[in-house]
């Protein structure tokens, strides 16, 4: 990017990043006001940073909802929360799927183009020894038989259980902070923001890579989004999934005002500016919120996508996302042994 041809806003942001100076909140907030050629220059800077630190590769993660059903937590965005139980007495807690089902799902994910595969369970945590053994056995087989990076998202897990799963071959542990520390009490009351932070720290202590991100569009302020990006930076995680609320009927957020595609893209750009060296993934809700502008997510700072379906909502055909990155001239990330 030629510094002589960019606006003062893009130039100032680039200069601060180049000199490893924290971006002030007011400068980041001004990105939400940008439009036209100014906004395109900001997207271009985000793309430049992404390519500088992560190259042209695009990470594709796929998941299995290995244990689906009502959870004791009351997270306002989740269709499996205890808030939904109060409205739907018939909803039940399901058991963990079998080891073989997890492995077969991993094989399907790899065949669809994913280079990472995450085992996701509902509930506060996985403490049942039998369930841990099933997940550990699946992780071991995924490493040995499939050739895809194994990840797990198992709630507020104990440190010793993280070590057990790491010994089985787990490489990445996923646990979102969900939102900013100040806004979190409005989203969940059954565990604290610090519980999330401690889980992330435990995973790092166990020697695992950590994936931790947020959900945009739950009623938080623009400043809250900037605080999320900075709180994530302070945690020093490896992968940062940015999800966009897809309101689920029956949840307290079912009638939330829709995000605009440009609002989503600007948020991805802000996360790239605050975390220039990290993997930033456009994940849940991108089809619903970005609509026809999905390709721009990869031009505005993201270098990863969730491939296929989500926990309770459908994604799009994986072949379309593979076609998308090929058309943009990017490369699909491969499994690194």
WOZI-V700576 format. One line per field, one symbol per residue. burial: I if it has 24 or more other ideal C-beta (glycine too) atoms within 12 Angstrom, else O. Layout:
BEGIN
burial = ???
END
This chain:
BEGIN
burial = IOOOOOIOIIOIIIOOIOOOOOIOOOIIOIIIOIOOOIIIIIIIIIIIIIIOOIOOIIIIIIIIIIIIIIIIIIIIIIIIIIIIIOOOOOOOOOOIIOIOOIIOIIOIIIOIIIIIIIIIIIIIIIOOOOIIOIIIIIIIIIIOOIIIIIIIIIIIIIOOIIOIIIOIIIIIIIIIIIIIIOIIOOIIOOIOIOIIIOIIIIIIOIOIIIIIIIIIIIIIOIOIIIIIIIIIIOIOIIIIIIIIIIIIOIIIIOOIOOIOIIIIIIIIIIIIIIIIOIIIIIIIIIIIIIOOIIIIIIIIIIIIIIIIIIIIIOIIOIOOIIOIIOOIOIOIIOIOO
END
